[in-house]
């Protein structure tokens, strides 16, 4: 039995305009730093255009990398 899987969509929200939406992997960026404080994901709100940056814990990192989000590693 095979499942047909489409593109992965990630639920997100904007702290500026409070809109809730779904983004595909191409709309997100993940930065993995040398510490928890330096590890985050970012995107541009499709509603108001704000640049959003949120902390990414271990589980978020797993979900985003597994969903094909491009990852940058910083030192």
C-alpha atoms as one frame of an Amber mdcrd trajectory, in Angstrom:
protein
   0.000   0.000   0.000   1.581   3.274  -1.054   0.550   6.685   0.102   0.572
   9.601  -2.247   2.214  12.447  -0.440   2.141  15.956  -1.734   4.307  18.846
  -0.691   4.676  19.328   3.040   2.888  22.355   4.477   3.910  23.895   7.785
   1.434  25.799   9.946   2.734  29.165  11.075   1.515  32.442  12.481   2.714
  36.015  12.406   3.345  37.774  15.720   2.845  41.173  14.030  -0.525  40.823
  12.286  -1.592  37.578  14.047  -2.502  35.896  10.758  -2.373  32.091  10.641
  -1.389  30.327   7.436   0.453  27.394   5.898   3.850  27.680   4.253   5.663
  25.225   2.019   9.264  24.235   2.661  10.570  26.799   0.163   9.117  29.674
   2.191  11.048  28.759   5.356  14.716  28.985   6.323  16.274  27.068   9.194
  19.504  28.193  10.839  21.258  25.754  13.140  23.705  27.538  15.389  26.189
  26.424  17.985  23.645  26.886  20.785  19.905  26.754  21.381  19.722  30.551
  21.239  21.385  30.570  17.816  19.022  27.980  16.302  15.909  29.453  14.674
  13.640  29.396  11.649  12.459  32.378   9.693   9.931  33.323   7.041   8.171
  36.343   5.585   4.522  36.721   6.546   2.391  36.349   3.394  -0.249  38.664
   4.891   1.701  41.701   6.120   5.223  41.111   4.775   6.904  41.104   8.199
  10.145  39.179   8.618   9.479  36.592  11.314  12.158  34.761  13.287  11.259
  32.086  15.844  13.379  29.794  18.016  13.667  26.192  16.827  13.989  23.443
  19.405  15.095  19.923  18.627  11.627  18.743  17.533  11.085  21.739  15.230
  14.510  21.154  13.657  13.566  17.495  12.999  10.224  18.438  11.443  11.636
  21.186   9.243  14.647  19.224   7.991  12.448  16.163   7.400  10.047  18.354
   5.410  12.742  19.633   3.080  13.341  23.111   4.532  16.738  24.453   3.475
  19.149  24.538   6.381  22.075  26.825   7.106  24.617  25.971   9.768  26.266
  28.852  11.562  29.326  28.639  13.739
